[in-house]
Amino acid sequence: MAVLFSFWKNLSTREKTLVGVALSIAVIFIGINYVFDPMYESFERKKEQLENRRQLLKRYEHISQSADRARDKLERIGSIEASIEGGLLKETNPDLANAELQGIVKDLAKKADIKFTRITPSKPVKEDGFMLITLKLPFNGSIKQISKFLYELETAPQFFEIPSVSIRTRRRDKEFLRVEMEITAFIKAPRDESEPEKNNDSGSA
């Protein structure tokens, strides 16, 4: 330590200034290379990691929201399907469904004090995955009875359509009207057994 002090004392003012400048430069160089640069690099790495985590969080949030929307959509579809299935006839065979529909219609007509002169089933029609079961129903009734019958059809748990209806007055008894009505109910269309066979044939070919 004494040697350094003696060396410094023997230096001229100009030399002392140069040594001071050199030491300042050395301190700045050491500070930049061994203190500032590592700190800056560490800061940049942490900044990049934070940005990556933020982007990952946004991605997970988007996936979560998409999953929630898909889940809600599936639940809505499920409730719609359940509602549709609740309105179908219970029988899946067209002939049995025809008989079921006749029984339901007779019970509803009985509530309106209506009796059918005859019931004529139409040929079932396949449409959009469903079988349409249709009955032709001619009957006589007052306006009150007809309104009651239509109300019973409207409020029944099954889905009914009325493709056509014709109402005419009677010559002998004008209080009662002559009605010819078509009523359609629905069942799920039975699977076409030939389709799997076609797929197997095409696969084997």
C-alpha positions as a Markdown table, in Angstrom:
| # | Residue | x | y | z |
|---|---|---|---|---|
| 1 | Met | 0.0 | 0.0 | 0.0 |
| 2 | Ala | 2.9 | 2.3 | 0.8 |
| 3 | Val | 4.5 | 1.6 | -2.5 |
| 4 | Leu | 1.3 | 2.6 | -4.4 |
| 5 | Phe | 1.1 | 5.8 | -2.3 |
| 6 | Ser | 4.7 | 6.6 | -3.0 |
| 7 | Phe | 4.1 | 5.9 | -6.8 |
| 8 | Trp | 1.1 | 8.1 | -6.8 |
| 9 | Lys | 2.9 | 10.9 | -5.0 |
| 10 | Asn | 5.8 | 10.9 | -7.5 |
| 11 | Leu | 3.4 | 11.3 | -10.5 |
| 12 | Ser | 3.0 | 14.7 | -12.1 |
| 13 | Thr | -0.4 | 16.4 | -12.3 |
| 14 | Arg | -0.7 | 15.4 | -15.9 |
| 15 | Glu | 0.1 | 11.8 | -15.2 |
| 16 | Lys | -2.3 | 11.7 | -12.2 |
| 17 | Thr | -5.0 | 13.1 | -14.6 |
| 18 | Leu | -4.3 | 10.4 | -17.1 |
| 19 | Val | -4.3 | 7.7 | -14.5 |
| 20 | Gly | -7.7 | 9.0 | -13.1 |
| 21 | Val | -9.2 | 9.0 | -16.6 |
| 22 | Ala | -7.9 | 5.5 | -17.2 |
| 23 | Leu | -9.3 | 4.3 | -13.9 |
| 24 | Ser | -12.7 | 5.9 | -14.7 |
| 25 | Ile | -12.8 | 4.2 | -18.1 |
| 26 | Ala | -11.9 | 0.9 | -16.5 |
| 27 | Val | -14.6 | 1.3 | -13.9 |
| 28 | Ile | -17.2 | 2.2 | -16.6 |
| 29 | Phe | -16.0 | -0.8 | -18.7 |
| 30 | Ile | -16.2 | -3.2 | -15.8 |
| 31 | Gly | -19.6 | -1.8 | -14.9 |
| 32 | Ile | -21.0 | -2.2 | -18.4 |
| 33 | Asn | -19.6 | -5.6 | -19.1 |
| 34 | Tyr | -20.0 | -7.3 | -15.7 |
| 35 | Val | -22.9 | -5.4 | -14.1 |
| 36 | Phe | -25.2 | -3.6 | -16.5 |
| 37 | Asp | -25.1 | -6.1 | -19.4 |
| 38 | Pro | -25.9 | -9.2 | -17.3 |
| 39 | Met | -28.7 | -7.2 | -15.5 |
| 40 | Tyr | -30.1 | -6.0 | -18.9 |
| 41 | Glu | -29.9 | -9.6 | -20.4 |
| 42 | Ser | -31.6 | -11.0 | -17.3 |
| 43 | Phe | -34.3 | -8.3 | -17.6 |
| 44 | Glu | -34.9 | -9.1 | -21.3 |
| 45 | Arg | -35.2 | -12.8 | -20.6 |
| 46 | Lys | -37.7 | -12.2 | -17.8 |
| 47 | Lys | -39.6 | -9.8 | -20.1 |
| 48 | Glu | -39.7 | -12.4 | -22.8 |
| 49 | Gln | -40.8 | -15.1 | -20.4 |
| 50 | Leu | -43.5 | -12.9 | -19.1 |
| 51 | Glu | -44.8 | -12.1 | -22.6 |
| 52 | Asn | -44.7 | -15.8 | -23.5 |
| 53 | Arg | -46.7 | -16.6 | -20.3 |
| 54 | Arg | -49.2 | -13.8 | -21.2 |
| 55 | Gln | -49.7 | -15.2 | -24.7 |
| 56 | Leu | -50.0 | -18.7 | -23.3 |
| 57 | Leu | -52.6 | -17.5 | -20.8 |
| 58 | Lys | -54.6 | -15.8 | -23.6 |
| 59 | Arg | -54.4 | -19.0 | -25.7 |
| 60 | Tyr | -55.7 | -21.1 | -22.7 |
| 61 | Glu | -58.4 | -18.5 | -22.1 |
| 62 | His | -59.5 | -18.6 | -25.7 |
| 63 | Ile | -59.5 | -22.5 | -25.6 |
| 64 | Ser | -61.5 | -22.4 | -22.4 |
| 65 | Gln | -64.0 | -19.9 | -23.8 |
| 66 | Ser | -64.3 | -22.0 | -27.0 |
| 67 | Ala | -64.9 | -25.1 | -24.9 |
| 68 | Asp | -67.5 | -23.4 | -22.8 |
| 69 | Arg | -69.3 | -22.2 | -26.0 |
| 70 | Ala | -69.1 | -25.7 | -27.5 |
| 71 | Arg | -70.4 | -27.2 | -24.2 |
| 72 | Asp | -73.3 | -24.7 | -24.2 |
| 73 | Lys | -74.1 | -25.4 | -27.8 |
| 74 | Leu | -74.1 | -29.2 | -27.2 |
| 75 | Glu | -76.3 | -28.7 | -24.2 |
| 76 | Arg | -78.7 | -26.6 | -26.3 |
| 77 | Ile | -78.7 | -29.2 | -29.0 |
| 78 | Gly | -79.3 | -31.9 | -26.5 |
| 79 | Ser | -82.2 | -30.1 | -25.0 |
| 80 | Ile | -83.7 | -29.5 | -28.5 |
| 81 | Glu | -83.2 | -33.2 | -29.4 |
| 82 | Ala | -84.9 | -34.2 | -26.1 |
| 83 | Ser | -87.7 | -31.8 | -26.8 |
| 84 | Ile | -88.1 | -33.2 | -30.4 |
| 85 | Glu | -88.0 | -36.8 | -29.2 |
| 86 | Gly | -90.6 | -36.0 | -26.6 |
| 87 | Gly | -93.0 | -34.9 | -29.3 |
| 88 | Leu | -92.6 | -38.1 | -31.4 |
| 89 | Leu | -94.8 | -41.1 | -31.3 |
| 90 | Lys | -93.5 | -43.8 | -29.1 |
| 91 | Glu | -93.7 | -46.6 | -31.7 |
| 92 | Thr | -90.9 | -46.8 | -34.3 |
| 93 | Asn | -92.6 | -49.2 | -36.7 |
| 94 | Pro | -94.8 | -47.2 | -39.2 |
| 95 | Asp | -97.7 | -49.7 | -38.9 |
| 96 | Leu | -97.7 | -49.6 | -35.1 |
| 97 | Ala | -97.2 | -45.9 | -35.1 |
| 98 | Asn | -100.3 | -45.6 | -37.3 |
| 99 | Ala | -102.3 | -47.5 | -34.8 |
| 100 | Glu | -100.8 | -45.4 | -32.0 |
| 101 | Leu | -101.8 | -42.2 | -33.8 |
| 102 | Gln | -105.3 | -43.4 | -34.3 |
| 103 | Gly | -105.7 | -44.1 | -30.6 |
| 104 | Ile | -104.3 | -40.7 | -29.6 |
| 105 | Val | -106.6 | -38.9 | -32.1 |
| 106 | Lys | -109.7 | -40.8 | -30.9 |
| 107 | Asp | -108.9 | -39.9 | -27.3 |
| 108 | Leu | -108.5 | -36.2 | -28.1 |
| 109 | Ala | -111.6 | -36.2 | -30.3 |
| 110 | Lys | -113.6 | -37.8 | -27.4 |
| 111 | Lys | -112.7 | -34.8 | -25.2 |
| 112 | Ala | -114.4 | -32.6 | -27.8 |
| 113 | Asp | -117.3 | -35.0 | -28.2 |
| 114 | Ile | -116.4 | -35.7 | -31.8 |
| 115 | Lys | -116.8 | -39.1 | -33.5 |
| 116 | Phe | -115.1 | -39.9 | -36.8 |
| 117 | Thr | -117.2 | -41.4 | -39.6 |
| 118 | Arg | -114.0 | -43.2 | -40.7 |
| 119 | Ile | -110.2 | -43.0 | -40.4 |
| 120 | Thr | -108.1 | -43.5 | -43.5 |
| 121 | Pro | -104.3 | -43.8 | -43.0 |
| 122 | Ser | -102.1 | -42.5 | -45.8 |
| 123 | Lys | -98.8 | -44.1 | -46.9 |
| 124 | Pro | -95.9 | -43.1 | -44.5 |
| 125 | Val | -93.5 | -40.6 | -46.1 |
| 126 | Lys | -89.8 | -40.4 | -45.2 |
| 127 | Glu | -88.5 | -36.8 | -44.8 |
| 128 | Asp | -85.4 | -35.4 | -43.2 |
| 129 | Gly | -84.8 | -38.4 | -41.0 |
| 130 | Phe | -88.4 | -38.8 | -39.9 |
| 131 | Met | -91.4 | -40.8 | -41.0 |
| 132 | Leu | -94.6 | -38.8 | -41.5 |
| 133 | Ile | -97.6 | -40.7 | -40.3 |
| 134 | Thr | -100.8 | -39.1 | -41.7 |
| 135 | Leu | -104.5 | -39.9 | -41.1 |
| 136 | Lys | -107.5 | -38.5 | -43.0 |
| 137 | Leu | -110.3 | -37.7 | -40.6 |
| 138 | Pro | -113.8 | -36.8 | -41.8 |
| 139 | Phe | -116.3 | -35.8 | -39.1 |
| 140 | Asn | -119.2 | -33.6 | -38.2 |
| 141 | Gly | -119.1 | -31.0 | -35.4 |
| 142 | Ser | -120.1 | -27.6 | -34.2 |
| 143 | Ile | -117.8 | -24.7 | -34.2 |
| 144 | Lys | -117.3 | -25.2 | -30.4 |
| 145 | Gln | -116.5 | -28.9 | -30.9 |
| 146 | Ile | -114.0 | -28.2 | -33.7 |
| 147 | Ser | -112.3 | -25.5 | -31.7 |
| 148 | Lys | -112.0 | -27.8 | -28.7 |
| 149 | Phe | -110.6 | -30.5 | -30.9 |
| 150 | Leu | -108.0 | -28.2 | -32.4 |
| 151 | Tyr | -107.1 | -27.0 | -28.9 |
| 152 | Glu | -106.5 | -30.5 | -27.7 |
| 153 | Leu | -104.3 | -31.2 | -30.7 |
| 154 | Glu | -102.3 | -28.0 | -30.0 |
| 155 | Thr | -101.7 | -28.8 | -26.3 |
| 156 | Ala | -101.0 | -32.5 | -26.7 |
| 157 | Pro | -97.4 | -33.6 | -25.9 |
| 158 | Gln | -97.0 | -35.0 | -29.4 |
| 159 | Phe | -96.1 | -32.8 | -32.4 |
| 160 | Phe | -99.0 | -32.6 | -34.9 |
| 161 | Glu | -99.3 | -31.0 | -38.3 |
| 162 | Ile | -102.5 | -30.3 | -40.2 |
| 163 | Pro | -101.5 | -30.4 | -43.9 |
| 164 | Ser | -105.1 | -29.8 | -45.1 |
| 165 | Val | -108.5 | -29.1 | -43.7 |
| 166 | Ser | -111.8 | -28.5 | -45.4 |
| 167 | Ile | -115.0 | -27.2 | -43.6 |
| 168 | Arg | -118.4 | -27.1 | -45.3 |
| 169 | Thr | -121.9 | -26.4 | -44.0 |
| 170 | Arg | -124.5 | -29.2 | -44.0 |
| 171 | Arg | -127.8 | -28.7 | -45.9 |
| 172 | Arg | -129.9 | -30.5 | -43.4 |
| 173 | Asp | -128.4 | -29.4 | -40.1 |
| 174 | Lys | -126.5 | -26.0 | -40.5 |
| 175 | Glu | -125.5 | -26.0 | -36.9 |
| 176 | Phe | -123.0 | -28.7 | -37.6 |
| 177 | Leu | -120.2 | -28.5 | -40.1 |
| 178 | Arg | -118.7 | -31.1 | -42.3 |
| 179 | Val | -115.0 | -31.3 | -41.7 |
| 180 | Glu | -112.3 | -33.3 | -43.6 |
| 181 | Met | -109.0 | -33.0 | -42.0 |
| 182 | Glu | -105.5 | -34.5 | -42.4 |
| 183 | Ile | -103.4 | -34.9 | -39.2 |
| 184 | Thr | -99.7 | -35.8 | -39.4 |
| 185 | Ala | -97.5 | -37.1 | -36.5 |
| 186 | Phe | -93.8 | -38.1 | -36.6 |
| 187 | Ile | -91.5 | -41.0 | -35.8 |
| 188 | Lys | -87.8 | -41.5 | -36.3 |
| 189 | Ala | -87.2 | -43.0 | -39.7 |
| 190 | Pro | -85.9 | -46.6 | -39.4 |
| 191 | Arg | -82.3 | -47.1 | -40.5 |
| 192 | Asp | -81.9 | -48.4 | -44.0 |
| 193 | Glu | -80.3 | -51.8 | -43.6 |
| 194 | Ser | -78.9 | -51.7 | -47.1 |
| 195 | Glu | -76.6 | -48.8 | -46.3 |
| 196 | Pro | -74.1 | -50.8 | -44.1 |
| 197 | Glu | -74.0 | -53.5 | -46.7 |
| 198 | Lys | -73.2 | -51.0 | -49.4 |
| 199 | Asn | -70.4 | -49.6 | -47.2 |
| 200 | Asn | -69.0 | -53.1 | -46.5 |
| 201 | Asp | -69.2 | -54.0 | -50.2 |
| 202 | Ser | -67.3 | -50.8 | -51.2 |
| 203 | Gly | -64.7 | -51.5 | -48.4 |
| 204 | Ser | -64.1 | -55.1 | -49.6 |
| 205 | Ala | -63.8 | -53.9 | -53.2 |
